[in-house]
Amino acid sequence: MANRITVNICGEDYTLVAEENTAYSAIYNDIDTYIATMTVSFMTGSADIDAQWDAFVSTIEGMNIAACIEYKQAAYDRYQQR
């Protein structure tokens, strides 16, 4: 289908509609970059995971991860209604 992105989770395919995908991508691209950067920092010891964990989580929340979860949940709910 045009204008749909397929996502595979737990062996099942569900789709984000185009508007959800656009919004999701705009938010999650930055979150993904931040997570990747901080993961390396935590692993290499350049960031102290114990001291910075709460700030790490707060930053991700501040980047609007809740909206990303809502988009994924809506797509999963549509899948379940089939």
C-alpha positions, 0 to 999 in steps of 0.5 A: 500500500502506498503511504504506509510503512510496515513495522515488524514487531514480535513476528507481526506486521503492523503499519503506521499511516503516512501522517504517523510515520512522518511525525514519528520519524521527525521525533524518533530520529533525534531520539535514536541519535541521542540513545546511540551516542549515550550508549557508546558514552556509557559503554566506554565510561565517558559518561557515568551510567549510575550518575547520569541515568535519570538525566538520560531518561528525562532527556528522552522523555523531554524529546517526546518519546511519549508521542512515538509510543502513541503512534506505535500503539495506534498502529498496533491497535489497528492491527489487532482490530483486523 
